[in-house]
Amino acid sequence: MKWRIRHRTLYTYATPARDSFNEVRLFPVNNEYQVVERFDLITAPDAPRRQYHDFYGNTVYHFDVAAPHSSLLIQTDVTVSTNPAPPLGWDFFLPAGSLAEPASFDYLSESRFVDIEPFTWRLAVDATSGISDSWQSALAIMRFVHRYLTYTPASTHVHTHLRDVLASRCGVCQDFAHMMLGLCRTLRMPARYVSGYLATERASATHAWVEVLLPTLGWRALDPTHDRQIDGAYVKIGSGRDYSDVPPVAGYYKGSLRRKMEVDVKIEAV
């Protein structure tokens, strides 16, 4: 499938801001499953930018705006084609095996928004009771998270920790992803957070899901919010330990704390 995506973020400040330093992680992954055909980044005020790859391989654009400004616009226009790996059968079995990948250590540990505390482990044990197969364990955890949490818009924010999500049992897509990460990691199953887009009949929006590292098969993507494997409607931007590693836009500035942020995402099938 081919998608045209416009992602627009507008900050409006109560008083002019200055010395604004910004990072943008909105360049989609470019590999055999996803091809970026076009990418444009627009900022207003306009500013020189540099591009680099962070520790987890995500493409990052960095720019500074030193002069006073009353608003900041960050807009990306992307054309991308998706061709995800064929889904595994729901009844497929994959005996536990060696996960000999040094990079998996970060995806087994707690992170800024994900814990591996006893209560999280207890939920993971309950979710996978009687299951020894790697793939079936991942599916069981995804289904458990989907049932355990209630999707509730605006019930959390980007800095909500997993322990608060478990207490309230509600959240949005990133909270579903964080919970699945915690349960997988307590069972020593490497799992990473994925940031991207999901085009549905009802809406076009940023989204979050999970990739689990399976013996011999590598990383496989699961969406606990919708209780399914990903398909061509998903566009992957990047991945990391949790949301804090792949925020779409991040930065800081000098000025008033009173500001307004507007985000608009438009996705069209080409």
N, C-alpha and C positions, 0 to 999 in steps of 0.2 A: 504494500500500500504506500501511497505517496501523500505527504501532508505539507500544507503551508501553514506556518505558525507565526503569529505576532504576539510578543510578550511585552507589555508596556507597564512600567513602574514609574509613578510620578510622586515625588516628595514636594510638599509645599510647607515652607517654614514661616512661623509667626513673625520672626525678624530675620534678616539676612544671615545665612550661614557662610562659613569660610573654612579654609583648610580642610576640605572634604576629601577623604581617601576611600576609594571604593574598589570592591572586587565583584566581578560578575561571572557566575558559573552557569551559563545558559547555552554553551556550545554543545550540541548533542554528541554522543559517542559515535565514532566513525569506525566501523569494522565490517566483518562479513555479514552481519545481521542487520546493519543499519548504515545507510550512506547519506552523508550530508552533501547536498547538491548546491546549496547556497546559504550563506550566513552573513548578515549585516548587523552591525551594532551602531546605534545612534545615541549620542548623549547631548543634552542641552542643559547647561552650557557645553559647547564642544571642548574636548580636551584630548591631548595625545594619550595613547594607551600602549601598554605592552602586554604581551601574551606569554604565558608559561604554563607548565604542567605541575600540579601539586603532588604531594607524596603519594596520593592514591590514583594518580594518572589522569585526573580531571583537568580539562582545559579551563584556564582562568584568565580573564582580562582585568587588568589593573589600570586605574586612571585617577588623577588628582584634579581637584578644582580649588585653587588657592584663593581666588578673588571672591568677594561677597556675592551671594546669589540667593534670590528669594524662592527658587524652585530648582529641582533637579529631575530631568527626564532621562530614563534609561530604557531604550527600546531595542528589541532584537527582532529580525525578520529572518525566518528559516524555511528552507525547503528540504525535506528529508524523506527518504524511502526506507520502509521497514520490511524485513523478511526474517522474522524470528525463527529460532530453532524449532523443529516440529515438537509438539507437546509430548511428554511421556504419558503412557497409559496410566489411568487411575489405579489399575490393578497390577502395575509393573512392580516387580520386587528387585531390590538391590541390596544384597548382603553387606553388612558393615565391613569396611576395609580401611586400608591405610590412606590418610590424607596428607601425603608427603609434599606439602607446599609451604615453604617458610613464611610467605606473606599472610598465611591464614591466622597467625598469632593474634593480630589486631582484631580479628573477627571472632575471637573466642573470649575476649576480655570484656570487662565492663567499660563503658564509655560515658561521655558527659550526660547523656539522657537515658542510658540503659544500664540496669544493674543485674547482677547475677546472685542476688541474695537468696536465703533459704526459702522465702515465700514464693519467689519466682521459680526456683527449682522444684518446689512442691507442685506447682501448677503444671510444669513441664512433665513431671513424672505421672501425674494424673492423666494428662493429655495423651501420653504414649503408653499407657499401661498395656502390657502384653504384646508390645510391638518391638521387634529387634531389627527390622529392616530400615535402612537409611531413608529411602524415598518415602516409604509409608509413614515413618516417624515425622518427616517434614510435612506431609499432607495432614497428618493427625494434628500437628501443632497449628497449622494454618486454620483448619476447621474449628479447633478449640478457640483460637483467638477471635475468629469471626462470630462465634456464638457468645463468647464471654463479654465482648464489648458491644455497646450500642453506638452506632454512628450518630453523632449529635453535632451539627455545625456550630461553630463558635464556642464550643464547650471548653476548649483548651487553646493554648497559643504555642508559638514555636519554641518556647523555653520550658514547656511542661515536661516534667520527668516521668519516667515509667512508673515509679512508686505512686505518684498521684493519679495516674491513669488507672492503675490496678485498684486503687481505693474508690474511685468514682465510677469505674466500669463504663465509661463513655469517652468518646474522643473523635478525632478525624483521622484521615488516612495515615498521617505520620505516626499517630499514637498506635494504630493497629500494627504498623511496621515495627515500631520500637518494642511492642510487647512480643511480637514473634521473634525478634532478635534476642531478647532476653531469655525466652524459653529455649530457643535453639542453643544458645551459648552455654546455658547451665548444663546441657547434656553433651557438651563438647562437640557440637555440630557448628562449624564455621558458618556465619551468616553475616551478610552486609546489607546496609541500607541503600536503596536506589531512589534517586530523584529523577522525575521526568514529567511527561504529559500523558493524559489519557483522553482520547476523543470518544464521547458517547453520544447517544441520540439526544440526551437531555442537556448536556453541557460540555464545554471545553475547559479544561482546567489543569493546573499542575497536580501531580499525584506522587505518591510514594508507595513502594512495594519492597520486597525482600528477595535477595538471591542467596541460595544455600549451596555450599560446596559439597558435592557428592563424590564418593570414590569412583574413579575411572571416567566419570561423566563430566566433571567440572561444575561450573556454576549453573544452577537452574533457577529460574525466576518464578516466584509465587506472590500472589496479591491477596493478603488476608482480609482486606477491606471488602473485596468482592468474592472471596473464596474461589479463586480460579488461577490457572496458569495464564501467563501473558500471551497476547496475540499481536497482530499487526496494528492494533489501535494504540499500542503503548510505544512511546518514544522515550528512550533512555537518555538522560543528560549526564549523570555521573553517579558515583557510589562512594561510600565511606563507612565509618563505624556507626554513625547515626546522622541525624539532620545537621548537626553542627559542622560536619565536614563538607556538606554540599548545599549550603543555602544559595538560592538563586542570586540574591544580591546581598552584600554585606559591606559594612564600612563604618566610619565614624567621621564626625565633623565638630567644629567649634561653633557654638551658638545656642539658641533657645532650645529647650526640650520640647516645646510646643510645636508639633509638626503634624502634618496629615499625610498618610500614604495611601495611594490608590493603585491597585493592580488590576490589569485587564489582560486576559488571555483569549485569543481567538484562533481556533484551529479549523482549517478547511481541508476537505479531501480534494486532491488534485486529480 
